Amino acid sequence: MKTVFDPGPRQELAARVALLSADSKARWGKMNAYRMLRHCNTWSEWVLGIGAPTYRQTLLGKIFGKMALRSNTKDDRPIGRNMPAGKAFLATEREGDVAAEQTKWLQHIDGFRHFANERFIHDFFGKMSKEQIGIFVYKHFDHHLRQFGV
């Protein structure tokens, strides 16, 4: 399975991110290109531990999280369309500097090369192994890049 911790998938993701532009249109969902980039950057910072985020699993996650995690990391099946984004990761501004957000996302993708955030706890899935984190990060990024046709 593809993981963001392997060089090949990181290079593939970076090449796809480079294909985005301010004019890229979503095939599904409500985000424009800028909002998707902001979402992915905010989410990346959370996973990487940038800015000292706090981690807490929701009650619903404590009940269903492990089952959902296994389902999302057991094979190469991509994340389905129109999955809801956590409210903490929604970009409130509608427009902004797409090129700056692309550059930041590329830096975050490269930053997964040295992932060392042992404190990370997914708000729904809970504690994840490093292998599960790598697979899910790849799938999350792939989901949004497919959303914009790249």
ROSE-4610 file (N, C-alpha, C; in Angstrom, 1 decimal, always signed):
// ROSE-4610
residu = [M/M/M/K/K/K/T/T/T/V/V/V/F/F/F/D/D/D/P/P/P/G/G/G/P/P/P/R/R/R/Q/Q/Q/E/E/E/L/L/L/A/A/A/A/A/A/R/R/R/V/V/V/A/A/A/L/L/L/L/L/L/S/S/S/A/A/A/D/D/D/S/S/S/K/K/K/A/A/A/R/R/R/W/W/W/G/G/G/K/K/K/M/M/M/N/N/N/A/A/A/Y/Y/Y/R/R/R/M/M/M/L/L/L/R/R/R/H/H/H/C/C/C/N/N/N/T/T/T/W/W/W/S/S/S/E/E/E/W/W/W/V/V/V/L/L/L/G/G/G/I/I/I/G/G/G/A/A/A/P/P/P/T/T/T/Y/Y/Y/R/R/R/Q/Q/Q/T/T/T/L/L/L/L/L/L/G/G/G/K/K/K/I/I/I/F/F/F/G/G/G/K/K/K/M/M/M/A/A/A/L/L/L/R/R/R/S/S/S/N/N/N/T/T/T/K/K/K/D/D/D/D/D/D/R/R/R/P/P/P/I/I/I/G/G/G/R/R/R/N/N/N/M/M/M/P/P/P/A/A/A/G/G/G/K/K/K/A/A/A/F/F/F/L/L/L/A/A/A/T/T/T/E/E/E/R/R/R/E/E/E/G/G/G/D/D/D/V/V/V/A/A/A/A/A/A/E/E/E/Q/Q/Q/T/T/T/K/K/K/W/W/W/L/L/L/Q/Q/Q/H/H/H/I/I/I/D/D/D/G/G/G/F/F/F/R/R/R/H/H/H/F/F/F/A/A/A/N/N/N/E/E/E/R/R/R/F/F/F/I/I/I/H/H/H/D/D/D/F/F/F/F/F/F/G/G/G/K/K/K/M/M/M/S/S/S/K/K/K/E/E/E/Q/Q/Q/I/I/I/G/G/G/I/I/I/F/F/F/V/V/V/Y/Y/Y/K/K/K/H/H/H/F/F/F/D/D/D/H/H/H/H/H/H/L/L/L/R/R/R/Q/Q/Q/F/F/F/G/G/G/V/V/V]
num = [1/1/1/2/2/2/3/3/3/4/4/4/5/5/5/6/6/6/7/7/7/8/8/8/9/9/9/10/10/10/11/11/11/12/12/12/13/13/13/14/14/14/15/15/15/16/16/16/17/17/17/18/18/18/19/19/19/20/20/20/21/21/21/22/22/22/23/23/23/24/24/24/25/25/25/26/26/26/27/27/27/28/28/28/29/29/29/30/30/30/31/31/31/32/32/32/33/33/33/34/34/34/35/35/35/36/36/36/37/37/37/38/38/38/39/39/39/40/40/40/41/41/41/42/42/42/43/43/43/44/44/44/45/45/45/46/46/46/47/47/47/48/48/48/49/49/49/50/50/50/51/51/51/52/52/52/53/53/53/54/54/54/55/55/55/56/56/56/57/57/57/58/58/58/59/59/59/60/60/60/61/61/61/62/62/62/63/63/63/64/64/64/65/65/65/66/66/66/67/67/67/68/68/68/69/69/69/70/70/70/71/71/71/72/72/72/73/73/73/74/74/74/75/75/75/76/76/76/77/77/77/78/78/78/79/79/79/80/80/80/81/81/81/82/82/82/83/83/83/84/84/84/85/85/85/86/86/86/87/87/87/88/88/88/89/89/89/90/90/90/91/91/91/92/92/92/93/93/93/94/94/94/95/95/95/96/96/96/97/97/97/98/98/98/99/99/99/100/100/100/101/101/101/102/102/102/103/103/103/104/104/104/105/105/105/106/106/106/107/107/107/108/108/108/109/109/109/110/110/110/111/111/111/112/112/112/113/113/113/114/114/114/115/115/115/116/116/116/117/117/117/118/118/118/119/119/119/120/120/120/121/121/121/122/122/122/123/123/123/124/124/124/125/125/125/126/126/126/127/127/127/128/128/128/129/129/129/130/130/130/131/131/131/132/132/132/133/133/133/134/134/134/135/135/135/136/136/136/137/137/137/138/138/138/139/139/139/140/140/140/141/141/141/142/142/142/143/143/143/144/144/144/145/145/145/146/146/146/147/147/147/148/148/148/149/149/149/150/150/150]
x = [+0.8/+0.0/+0.9/+0.3/+1.1/+1.1/+2.2/+2.3/+3.2/+2.8/+3.5/+4.9/+5.2/+6.6/+7.6/+7.1/+7.9/+8.2/+9.4/+9.8/+9.0/+8.7/+7.9/+6.5/+5.7/+4.4/+4.5/+5.5/+5.7/+6.0/+6.8/+7.1/+5.9/+5.1/+3.9/+2.9/+2.7/+1.8/+2.3/+3.6/+4.2/+4.0/+4.1/+3.9/+2.5/+1.6/+0.1/-0.2/+0.3/+0.1/+0.5/+1.6/+2.2/+1.2/+0.3/-0.6/-1.8/-2.0/-3.2/-2.9/-4.0/-4.0/-5.2/-5.2/-6.4/-7.7/-7.5/-8.7/-9.1/-8.4/-8.8/-10.1/-11.0/-12.4/-12.6/-13.3/-13.6/-14.6/-14.4/-15.3/-16.5/-16.3/-17.3/-17.0/-17.9/-17.7/-17.9/-17.7/-17.9/-16.7/-15.5/-14.3/-13.8/-13.2/-12.5/-11.0/-10.1/-8.7/-8.0/-8.2/-7.6/-8.0/-9.3/-9.8/-9.4/-9.3/-8.7/-7.3/-6.5/-5.1/-4.9/-5.7/-5.7/-6.1/-7.1/-7.6/-6.4/-5.8/-4.7/-3.5/-3.2/-2.1/-2.4/-3.6/-4.0/-4.0/-4.5/-4.6/-3.2/-2.3/-0.9/-0.2/-0.4/+0.2/-0.2/-1.5/-2.1/-1.4/-1.3/-0.6/+0.8/+1.5/+3.0/+3.3/+2.3/+2.5/+3.0/+2.9/+3.3/+2.4/+2.9/+2.1/+1.6/+2.1/+1.8/+0.3/-0.4/-1.8/-2.1/-3.3/-3.8/-4.5/-4.4/-5.0/-6.0/-7.2/-8.2/-9.2/-9.5/-10.4/-11.8/-12.7/-14.1/-14.8/-15.9/-16.7/-17.1/-17.6/-18.0/-16.8/-15.7/-14.5/-14.1/-14.3/-13.9/-14.8/-16.0/-16.9/-16.7/-16.5/-16.4/-15.0/-14.1/-12.9/-12.0/-11.7/-10.8/-11.3/-12.7/-13.3/-13.1/-13.3/-13.2/-11.7/-10.8/-9.4/-9.0/-9.4/-9.0/-9.6/-10.8/-11.5/-10.7/-10.2/-9.5/-8.1/-7.5/-6.1/-5.7/-6.8/-6.5/-6.2/-6.5/-6.2/-6.0/-5.8/-5.5/-6.8/-8.0/-9.2/-9.1/-9.4/-9.4/-10.5/-10.4/-11.4/-12.5/-13.8/-14.9/-15.2/-16.0/-16.3/-17.2/-17.1/-18.0/-17.9/-16.8/-16.6/-16.5/-17.1/-17.1/-15.7/-15.3/-14.1/-14.3/-13.4/-13.6/-13.7/-14.5/-14.7/-13.5/-12.6/-11.3/-10.4/-10.7/-9.8/-10.5/-11.6/-12.3/-11.7/-11.3/-10.8/-12.0/-11.9/-13.0/-12.9/-11.7/-11.6/-11.8/-12.5/-12.8/-11.7/-10.9/-9.9/-8.6/-7.5/-6.2/-5.1/-3.9/-2.7/-2.5/-3.0/-2.9/-1.5/-0.6/+0.8/+1.5/+1.2/+1.8/+1.3/+0.0/-0.5/+0.1/+0.3/+0.9/+2.3/+3.1/+4.4/+4.5/+3.6/+3.5/+3.1/+2.2/+1.8/+2.9/+3.7/+4.8/+5.9/+6.0/+7.0/+6.5/+5.2/+4.6/+4.7/+4.5/+4.6/+6.1/+7.0/+8.4/+8.7/+8.0/+8.2/+7.9/+7.0/+6.6/+7.8/+8.8/+10.1/+10.7/+10.5/+11.1/+10.0/+8.9/+7.8/+8.2/+7.9/+8.3/+7.3/+6.1/+5.1/+4.4/+5.0/+4.5/+3.3/+3.0/+1.9/+0.6/+0.7/-0.5/-1.6/-2.8/-4.0/-5.1/-5.5/-6.6/-7.9/-8.6/-9.8/-10.9/-10.9/-11.9/-11.3/-10.2/-9.5/-8.8/-8.4/-7.6/-6.1/-5.5/-4.0/-3.8/-2.9/-2.6/-1.1/-0.8/+0.6/+1.2/+2.5/+3.1/+2.7/+2.6/+2.2/+0.8/-0.1/-1.5/-1.5/-0.7/-0.6/-0.1/+0.9/+1.5/+0.5/-0.3/-1.3/-2.4/-2.9/-4.1/-3.7/-2.5/-2.1/-2.1/-1.5/-1.4/-2.9/-3.8/-5.1/-5.9/-5.6/-6.3/-5.8/-4.5/-4.0/-4.5/-4.5/-4.9/-6.4/-7.2/-8.6/-8.8/-8.1/-8.3/-7.7/-6.6/-6.1/-7.0/-7.6/-8.6/-9.8/-10.2/-11.3/-11.1/-9.9/-9.6/-9.0/-9.1/-8.8/-7.3/-6.5/-5.0/-4.5]
y = [-1.2/+0.0/+1.2/+2.3/+3.5/+4.2/+4.8/+5.5/+6.8/+7.9/+9.1/+9.1/+8.0/+7.8/+7.3/+6.8/+6.3/+7.4/+7.4/+8.5/+8.5/+7.4/+7.3/+8.0/+7.6/+8.2/+9.7/+10.1/+11.5/+12.3/+11.7/+12.4/+12.5/+11.4/+11.4/+12.5/+12.6/+13.6/+15.0/+15.2/+16.5/+16.9/+16.0/+16.3/+16.6/+15.9/+16.2/+17.6/+17.9/+19.2/+20.3/+20.1/+21.1/+21.4/+20.5/+20.6/+21.5/+21.8/+22.6/+24.0/+24.7/+26.2/+26.8/+28.1/+28.8/+28.5/+28.1/+27.8/+26.4/+25.5/+24.1/+24.0/+23.2/+23.1/+21.7/+21.7/+20.4/+19.6/+18.3/+17.4/+17.0/+17.2/+17.0/+17.9/+18.1/+18.9/+20.4/+21.2/+22.6/+23.5/+22.8/+23.6/+24.1/+25.3/+25.7/+25.3/+25.6/+25.1/+25.7/+27.0/+27.6/+27.0/+26.8/+26.2/+24.8/+24.0/+22.7/+22.7/+23.6/+23.7/+24.1/+25.1/+25.5/+24.4/+23.6/+22.5/+21.5/+21.1/+20.1/+20.6/+21.9/+22.5/+22.5/+22.9/+22.9/+21.5/+20.5/+19.1/+18.6/+18.9/+18.4/+18.9/+20.2/+20.8/+20.0/+19.7/+18.9/+17.6/+16.8/+15.5/+15.6/+16.6/+16.7/+17.3/+17.9/+18.5/+19.9/+20.6/+22.0/+22.9/+23.7/+24.7/+24.1/+22.9/+22.3/+22.1/+21.3/+21.1/+20.2/+20.3/+19.3/+18.2/+17.0/+15.8/+15.2/+14.9/+14.3/+13.6/+12.3/+11.5/+11.8/+12.0/+12.3/+11.0/+11.2/+10.1/+9.1/+9.7/+8.8/+8.1/+8.7/+8.0/+6.9/+7.1/+6.0/+4.8/+5.0/+3.9/+3.2/+4.1/+3.5/+3.7/+4.4/+4.8/+3.7/+2.7/+1.6/+0.8/+0.6/-0.1/+0.7/+2.0/+2.8/+2.9/+3.0/+3.0/+1.8/+0.6/-0.7/-0.7/-0.2/-0.2/+0.8/+1.9/+2.9/+2.6/+1.6/+1.4/-0.1/-0.9/-2.3/-2.6/-1.7/-1.9/-0.6/-0.7/+0.5/+1.3/+0.8/+1.5/+3.0/+3.9/+5.3/+5.8/+6.9/+7.5/+7.9/+7.6/+8.0/+9.5/+9.8/+11.2/+11.7/+13.1/+13.8/+13.3/+12.9/+12.6/+13.9/+14.1/+15.4/+15.6/+16.9/+17.3/+17.8/+17.6/+18.0/+19.6/+20.1/+21.5/+22.3/+21.7/+22.4/+22.6/+21.9/+21.9/+22.6/+23.2/+23.9/+25.3/+25.7/+27.0/+28.0/+29.0/+30.0/+31.0/+31.4/+32.3/+31.6/+32.3/+31.7/+31.9/+32.9/+33.2/+33.5/+33.3/+33.6/+33.2/+33.2/+32.9/+31.4/+31.0/+29.5/+29.1/+29.9/+29.5/+29.3/+30.2/+30.1/+28.9/+28.6/+27.4/+26.1/+26.1/+25.0/+24.8/+25.8/+25.7/+25.2/+25.7/+25.2/+23.7/+23.3/+21.8/+21.0/+21.4/+20.7/+20.5/+21.6/+21.5/+20.5/+20.5/+19.5/+18.1/+17.9/+16.5/+16.1/+16.9/+16.6/+16.4/+17.1/+17.0/+15.6/+14.9/+13.5/+12.6/+13.0/+12.2/+11.9/+12.9/+12.8/+12.8/+12.2/+12.2/+11.6/+12.4/+11.9/+12.4/+12.6/+13.1/+11.9/+11.4/+10.3/+10.7/+12.0/+12.4/+12.4/+12.2/+12.3/+11.3/+11.8/+11.0/+11.6/+10.8/+11.3/+11.5/+12.6/+12.9/+11.9/+11.1/+10.0/+8.6/+8.4/+7.1/+6.8/+7.8/+7.6/+7.4/+6.7/+6.4/+5.5/+5.9/+5.1/+4.7/+3.6/+3.2/+4.1/+4.2/+5.0/+4.5/+3.2/+2.6/+3.1/+3.1/+3.6/+5.1/+5.8/+7.3/+7.5/+6.8/+7.0/+6.6/+5.6/+5.1/+6.1/+6.5/+7.4/+8.8/+9.3/+10.6/+10.6/+9.5/+9.4/+9.4/+8.6/+8.5/+9.8/+10.6/+11.9/+12.8/+12.9/+13.8/+13.3/+12.0/+11.5/+11.9/+11.7/+12.1/+13.5/+14.4/+15.8/+16.1/+15.5/+15.7/+15.1/+13.9/+13.3/+14.3/+14.9/+15.8/+16.9/+17.3/+18.4/+17.8/+16.6/+16.0/+15.9/+15.9/+15.7/+14.5]
z = [+0.0/+0.0/+0.0/-0.6/-0.7/+0.7/+1.0/+2.3/+2.0/+2.7/+2.5/+3.1/+3.8/+4.3/+3.3/+2.1/+1.1/+0.0/-0.5/-1.5/-2.7/-3.3/-4.6/-4.4/-3.5/-3.3/-2.9/-2.2/-1.9/-3.2/-4.0/-5.3/-6.2/-6.2/-7.0/-6.5/-5.1/-4.6/-4.9/-4.8/-5.1/-6.6/-7.5/-8.9/-9.1/-8.4/-8.6/-8.0/-6.9/-6.3/-7.2/-7.9/-8.8/-10.0/-10.3/-11.4/-11.0/-9.8/-9.3/-9.7/-10.0/-10.2/-9.5/-9.5/-8.9/-9.7/-11.0/-11.8/-11.8/-11.0/-10.9/-10.3/-10.8/-10.4/-9.7/-8.6/-7.9/-8.7/-8.7/-9.4/-8.4/-7.1/-6.1/-4.9/-4.0/-2.8/-3.1/-2.0/-2.0/-2.0/-1.9/-1.8/-3.2/-3.2/-4.4/-4.2/-5.1/-5.0/-3.8/-3.6/-2.4/-1.1/-0.9/+0.3/+0.5/-0.6/-0.4/+0.0/-0.6/-0.2/+1.2/+1.7/+3.1/+4.0/+3.6/+4.4/+4.5/+3.4/+3.5/+4.3/+4.2/+5.0/+6.5/+6.9/+8.3/+8.8/+8.0/+8.4/+8.6/+7.6/+7.7/+8.9/+9.2/+10.4/+11.7/+11.7/+12.8/+13.0/+11.9/+11.9/+12.2/+11.6/+11.9/+13.3/+13.9/+15.2/+15.2/+14.1/+13.9/+14.7/+15.5/+16.3/+17.6/+18.0/+19.3/+19.4/+18.5/+18.6/+19.8/+20.2/+21.3/+20.6/+21.1/+20.5/+21.5/+20.9/+21.7/+20.8/+21.2/+20.4/+20.9/+19.9/+20.2/+20.8/+21.4/+22.0/+20.9/+19.8/+18.7/+18.1/+18.1/+17.7/+18.6/+19.9/+20.8/+20.6/+20.1/+19.9/+18.5/+17.5/+16.1/+15.5/+16.1/+15.4/+15.0/+15.8/+15.5/+14.3/+14.3/+13.1/+11.8/+11.9/+10.7/+10.3/+11.2/+10.9/+10.2/+10.7/+10.0/+8.5/+8.4/+7.1/+6.1/+6.6/+5.8/+5.5/+6.2/+6.0/+5.7/+5.4/+5.1/+3.7/+2.7/+1.3/+0.6/-0.7/-1.5/-1.9/-1.5/-1.9/-1.5/-2.4/-2.0/-1.1/-0.5/+0.3/-0.6/-0.3/-1.1/-1.2/-2.2/-2.4/-1.3/-1.1/-0.2/+1.3/+1.7/+3.1/+3.8/+5.0/+5.7/+6.3/+6.2/+6.8/+8.2/+9.1/+10.5/+10.5/+11.3/+11.4/+11.7/+12.4/+12.7/+11.5/+10.5/+9.3/+8.1/+8.3/+7.2/+7.0/+5.8/+5.6/+5.5/+6.4/+6.4/+5.3/+4.9/+3.8/+2.4/+1.5/+0.2/-0.8/-0.7/-1.7/-1.0/-1.7/-1.1/-2.1/-1.7/-2.5/-2.7/-3.9/-4.2/-4.3/-4.9/-5.1/-3.7/-2.8/-1.5/-0.8/-0.9/-0.3/-0.9/-2.2/-2.9/-2.3/-2.2/-1.7/-0.3/+0.5/+1.9/+1.9/+1.1/+1.1/+0.6/-0.4/-0.9/+0.3/+1.1/+2.2/+3.2/+3.5/+4.4/+3.9/+2.6/+2.1/+2.3/+2.0/+2.2/+3.7/+4.5/+6.0/+6.5/+5.8/+6.3/+6.2/+5.4/+5.3/+6.7/+7.6/+9.0/+10.0/+9.8/+10.7/+12.1/+13.1/+14.4/+15.5/+15.1/+16.1/+16.8/+17.8/+18.6/+19.4/+19.6/+20.4/+19.6/+18.2/+17.4/+17.8/+17.9/+18.1/+17.2/+16.3/+15.4/+16.1/+15.8/+16.6/+16.4/+15.4/+15.2/+15.4/+14.7/+14.8/+16.1/+16.8/+18.0/+17.7/+18.6/+18.4/+17.2/+16.4/+15.1/+15.1/+14.5/+14.3/+13.2/+13.2/+12.2/+10.8/+10.6/+9.3/+8.9/+9.9/+9.6/+9.3/+10.0/+9.7/+8.3/+7.9/+6.5/+5.4/+5.6/+4.6/+4.6/+5.8/+5.8/+5.3/+5.6/+5.1/+3.5/+3.0/+1.5/+1.0/+1.6/+1.1/+1.2/+2.3/+2.4/+1.3/+1.1/+0.1/-1.3/-1.6/-2.8/-3.1/-2.0/-2.1/-2.6/-2.0/-2.4/-3.8/-4.2/-5.5/-6.6/-6.3/-7.2/-7.3/-6.1/-6.1/-7.2/-7.4/-8.3/-9.6/-9.9/-11.2/-11.5/-10.4/-10.6/-9.9]
